[in-house]
Structure formats: C-alpha cells, structure tokens
Amino acid sequence: MTRRERFRLRLLRAAQQGRLGRREAAARLGVSACQLRRLLRRLAAEGDRVVIHGLEGRPGNRGAHHRASGLRQRVRRLSALKYAGHGPVRLAKGSRQREGLHVARETLRRWLVAAGLR
C-alpha cells in the first residue's frame, strides 16, 4: 500500500469512527460528501482494499491487445524482412494494404525505436 493510500485509509477510518467530521474528511480527501459516503460504505463492506485502485497489479487496457496477439512481433518481422529501409509511414501503409494489420504510424514508429530498428 502506498503512502497516499495509507493516508486516505487513516482519514476514512477517522471519519468512520467519528473522530473526524465527514465534511472535513471529504475536504481533506478532495472528494464530495456523496463520494465520501460511498467510500465509507465500501470500507465497511470490503475493508482496507477500498483505497487501492481496482486495476492494481493488472495490465492496463491501452495496448494490452497488441502484446497478447503478438502483433508487435509480426510488425518487427515485416519491418526487418519486407520493409527493410522504409520508415513507419511506408510500413503502416504496406502492412495495412497487404497484410491486413491496422496499426497507427506513430505506434509503429515507437515500436521500431524500442526495438532498435529505427
């Protein structure tokens, strides 16, 4: 648990036990009074996990499908074999028309730079 999450938990516990007013706790947490009520309800039901983000420890949604499908490896292979010497614009256009791979030019450029191919 991070320091910020421990701080939030301390404030929620204080509000739950009545040591801190709800308005004061909401102001310190930077949330509305309604959101504080929801957090306190979840704290009673779920415990300390209420302050930890729901996606903690899991990969984000952005780009996850590219890694899972092996698309990066296919693009790298294409850039090394079929489109050697061409930039990301030509690679994006060629892979879209001939290979059916729809990847943005800027994404291709970042992948090539990360792979050391550009």
PyMOL commands that set and color helices and strands:
alter all, ss='L'
color gray80, all
select helices_A, chain A and resi 3-17+22-29+33-51+64-69+71-81+88-99+105-115
alter helices_A, ss='H'
color red, helices_A
deselect
rebuild
show_as cartoon
